[in-house]
Amino acid sequence: MSQEIELKLALGQEGPEALRRHPRLRGLTPQTTHLGNTYFDTPEGDLARGQMALRLRRKGDRLLQTLKTPGQGGGGLSRRGEWEWEVDGPGLDLDGLAALPPMAALGDTLLAGLVPTFTTDFWRETWPLRLDGTRIELALDLGEIRAGRQAVAIRELELELEAGEPARLVDLAATLAETVPLRPSDTSKAARGVALLAGTWKLPKGGSHCAWMHRATVALDALADTGDDDWRRVARNAFERLIAPGDDDKADDDNHGDARWLAEALSHEAWLTAEFGCRALRLARHLPGAVALA
């Protein structure tokens, strides 16, 4: 098992072109790869209920099978267990899957009931970057998630840690956010596919400051995929919960100021700006704790 550490960012309509023009990427030619993915679960959604994701990925002439376990994090940053290996296909390697601890605990009956549920199809542009000795893969994904006749767009940026300090992911995101309209995203492609398949989103509860930030972030993910403006109100309310009577601590005052600004920005239709991303990333970075991620 490896541990995947990444920062996920959703982009606005102008985001991809703004990203390609960013000074940090100037003079660098990305590698472009087409990735076709089929996700599997039982008809009852046992893996989704356990916040696991199982996929087959076609990458050139290779077929890769991947299992991801529940994540921890928030504000776009996540850590997940991941197993990935090449398979012959065309279907799942059930024997290899059964040998993995998370699947072995679920039993043979579940394995036998796995069926395709939804797909993702996208082009990935990748840039290898170094930041203060830390190696990061910057990946721009453009395509769509499909479940039956329903589809939603993929327009996101993933900063994956290859070696070094996780904090450098947020540093890089903050640099990009100065000119690229983006925002933290806490919802994986797999979880978005589950929501599309079900026709409904499950909103996490608030509670701690980190949990309210997570609720706001997931609500904005739901807004992007559904177009239902009620989710913008939900996100605004969550940010407002972070505006509490403070003490004299300057960091808390800054957090309250960013939360207040973000809540107010969501009262406007054109809310996703470079400043929104900068403030959301800064707020997420300063809030302590982590939450469970789908």
C-alpha positions in Angstrom: 0.0 0.0 0.0 1.1 3.5 -0.7 -0.3 6.7 0.7 -1.6 9.3 -1.7 -1.2 12.9 -0.5 -2.7 15.5 -2.8 -4.4 18.9 -2.9 -7.5 19.0 -5.1 -8.6 22.3 -6.6 -11.7 23.0 -8.7 -11.2 25.5 -11.6 -13.5 28.2 -13.0 -14.3 28.4 -16.7 -11.2 30.5 -17.4 -9.1 28.4 -15.1 -7.3 26.0 -17.5 -6.0 28.8 -19.8 -5.0 31.0 -16.8 -3.1 28.0 -15.4 -1.2 27.3 -18.6 -0.2 31.0 -18.7 0.9 31.1 -15.1 4.6 32.2 -14.6 5.3 29.0 -12.6 4.6 26.9 -15.7 6.1 29.3 -18.3 8.5 27.5 -20.6 7.4 24.0 -19.5 5.7 21.6 -21.8 3.2 19.3 -20.1 2.8 15.6 -20.8 -0.7 14.9 -22.1 -2.4 11.5 -21.4 -5.9 10.2 -22.0 -7.3 8.3 -19.0 -10.5 6.2 -19.3 -11.8 4.8 -16.0 -14.6 2.5 -15.0 -15.6 2.4 -11.3 -17.1 -0.7 -9.6 -19.3 -1.3 -6.6 -22.1 -3.6 -5.6 -25.6 -2.7 -6.6 -26.2 -1.8 -2.9 -23.2 0.6 -2.9 -21.2 -1.2 -0.2 -17.8 0.3 -1.2 -19.2 3.8 -1.4 -20.8 3.4 2.0 -17.4 2.4 3.3 -15.9 5.5 1.5 -13.7 3.2 -0.7 -13.3 3.5 -4.5 -12.4 0.7 -7.0 -11.6 1.4 -10.6 -10.0 0.0 -13.7 -8.0 2.7 -15.6 -7.0 2.4 -19.3 -3.7 4.3 -19.7 -2.3 3.9 -23.2 -1.9 0.1 -23.7 -1.9 -0.6 -19.9 -4.8 -1.5 -17.7 -4.4 -0.5 -14.0 -6.6 -1.6 -11.1 -6.8 0.8 -8.1 -8.4 0.6 -4.7 -8.5 3.7 -2.6 -9.5 3.7 1.1 -11.2 6.5 3.1 -9.4 9.8 3.2 -8.6 12.3 5.9 -8.0 16.0 5.5 -10.0 19.1 4.4 -9.7 22.3 2.5 -8.7 20.3 -0.6 -5.8 18.4 1.1 -6.2 14.7 1.5 -4.4 11.5 2.6 -5.6 8.2 1.4 -4.4 4.6 1.3 -4.0 3.4 -2.3 -3.2 0.0 -3.9 -2.6 0.0 -7.7 -1.3 -2.7 -10.0 -1.3 -3.7 -13.6 -3.9 -6.3 -14.7 -4.5 -8.4 -17.8 -8.2 -7.4 -18.0 -10.7 -7.0 -19.5 -12.4 -7.4 -16.0 -11.3 -7.0 -12.4 -8.5 -9.0 -10.9 -10.7 -10.5 -8.1 -7.9 -12.7 -6.7 -5.6 -9.7 -6.3 -8.4 -7.7 -4.8 -9.3 -10.4 -2.3 -5.7 -10.3 -0.9 -5.9 -6.7 0.1 -6.7 -6.2 3.8 -9.7 -3.8 3.3 -11.4 -6.2 0.8 -10.5 -9.4 2.7 -12.5 -8.1 5.6 -15.6 -7.7 3.4 -15.8 -11.3 2.2 -16.2 -13.2 -1.0 -19.9 -12.5 -1.4 -19.2 -8.8 -1.9 -16.4 -9.4 -4.4 -18.7 -11.6 -6.5 -21.3 -8.8 -6.6 -19.1 -6.1 -8.0 -20.4 -4.5 -11.2 -19.5 -1.3 -13.3 -21.3 1.7 -11.9 -20.0 4.9 -13.7 -17.1 6.1 -15.8 -14.7 9.0 -15.9 -13.1 10.1 -19.2 -10.6 12.9 -19.3 -7.3 14.3 -20.6 -4.6 14.9 -18.1 -1.8 17.4 -18.6 1.0 16.9 -16.1 4.0 19.1 -15.1 6.7 17.8 -12.7 7.6 20.7 -10.3 10.1 21.2 -7.5 9.4 23.6 -4.6 12.0 24.0 -1.8 13.3 20.5 -2.4 9.8 19.0 -2.6 8.7 17.1 -5.7 5.1 17.7 -6.9 3.2 16.5 -9.9 0.8 19.1 -11.1 -2.1 17.5 -13.0 -4.8 19.4 -15.0 -7.8 17.1 -15.7 -10.4 18.0 -18.3 -13.2 15.7 -19.3 -16.4 14.3 -17.7 -18.0 11.9 -15.3 -20.8 9.7 -16.8 -23.5 7.7 -15.0 -26.1 6.4 -17.4 -27.3 9.3 -19.5 -26.1 11.9 -16.9 -22.8 13.6 -17.2 -20.9 16.4 -15.3 -17.7 18.1 -16.3 -14.2 17.5 -14.9 -12.2 20.7 -14.7 -9.8 20.3 -11.8 -6.3 20.6 -10.7 -4.5 18.0 -8.6 -1.2 18.7 -6.8 0.2 15.3 -5.8 3.1 15.0 -3.4 5.9 12.7 -4.7 8.5 13.5 -2.1 9.0 16.2 0.6 6.7 18.3 2.7 2.9 18.3 2.3 2.8 22.0 3.3 4.5 22.8 0.0 1.3 21.7 -1.8 -0.6 24.5 -0.2 2.3 27.0 -0.9 2.1 26.1 -4.6 -1.7 26.3 -4.6 -1.5 29.8 -3.0 0.9 30.9 -5.7 -1.3 29.6 -8.5 -4.4 31.2 -6.9 -2.9 34.7 -7.3 -3.9 34.7 -11.0 -6.0 31.5 -11.5 -9.7 31.4 -10.5 -9.8 28.2 -8.4 -11.0 26.9 -5.0 -10.3 23.9 -2.7 -12.4 20.8 -3.5 -13.0 18.0 -1.0 -15.0 15.6 -3.3 -13.1 13.0 -5.2 -14.1 12.0 -8.8 -15.4 8.7 -7.3 -17.6 10.5 -4.8 -18.9 12.8 -7.5 -19.7 9.8 -9.6 -21.6 8.2 -6.7 -23.6 11.4 -6.3 -24.4 11.6 -10.0 -25.5 8.0 -10.0 -27.7 8.5 -7.0 -29.1 11.8 -8.2 -28.4 13.3 -4.8 -25.6 14.7 -2.7 -24.9 13.9 1.0 -23.8 17.0 2.8 -21.4 16.5 5.8 -22.3 18.0 9.1 -20.6 21.0 10.7 -19.3 21.1 14.2 -15.7 22.0 14.5 -14.1 24.8 12.5 -12.6 22.3 10.1 -15.9 20.5 9.7 -17.7 23.8 8.8 -15.0 24.5 6.2 -15.5 21.0 4.8 -19.3 21.5 4.6 -18.8 24.7 2.7 -16.3 23.1 0.3 -18.6 20.1 -0.4 -21.6 22.4 -0.9 -19.6 24.3 -3.6 -18.7 20.9 -5.2 -22.4 20.1 -5.3 -23.2 23.5 -6.7 -20.7 22.9 -9.6 -22.2 19.5 -10.5 -25.9 20.2 -10.0 -26.2 23.9 -10.9 -28.7 24.2 -8.0 -28.1 27.6 -6.5 -29.4 26.4 -3.1 -25.9 24.9 -2.5 -24.4 28.4 -2.7 -26.6 29.4 0.2 -25.6 26.3 2.1 -21.9 27.1 1.6 -22.4 30.8 2.6 -24.2 29.6 5.8 -21.3 27.3 6.6 -18.7 30.1 6.2 -20.9 32.3 8.4 -20.6 29.7 11.2 -16.9 30.3 11.2 -17.5 34.0 12.0 -17.8 33.7 15.8 -17.1 36.3 18.5 -13.3 36.1 18.8 -10.7 36.7 21.4 -7.7 39.0 20.9 -5.7 36.4 19.0 -4.6 37.9 15.6 -4.8 34.6 13.8 -8.4 34.1 14.9 -9.2 37.6 13.7 -7.7 36.9 10.3 -9.7 33.6 10.1 -12.9 35.5 10.9 -12.1 38.1 8.3 -11.5 35.5 5.6 -14.7 33.6 6.5 -16.7 36.8 6.5 -15.3 37.8 3.1 -16.0 34.4 1.6 -19.5 34.4 2.9 -20.2 37.8 1.4 -18.6 36.8 -1.9 -21.1 34.0 -2.2 -24.0 36.5 -2.2 -22.8 37.4 -5.8 -23.3 35.2 -8.8 -19.7 35.8 -10.1 -18.1 34.6 -6.9 -15.2 32.4 -8.1 -12.3 34.8 -8.5 -8.6 34.6 -7.8 -9.2 36.4 -4.4 -11.8 33.8 -3.4 -9.3 31.0 -4.0 -6.5 32.8 -2.1 -8.7 33.4 0.9 -10.3 29.9 0.9 -6.8 28.3 0.8 -5.5 30.6 3.6 -8.5 29.9 5.8 -8.3 26.1 5.3 -4.6 26.2 6.1 -5.1 28.0 9.4 -8.0 25.9 10.7 -6.9 23.0 12.9 -7.9 19.4 12.6 -9.1 17.1 9.8 -12.3 15.4 8.7 -13.2 12.1 7.0 -13.4 12.6 3.2 -15.5 10.7 0.7 
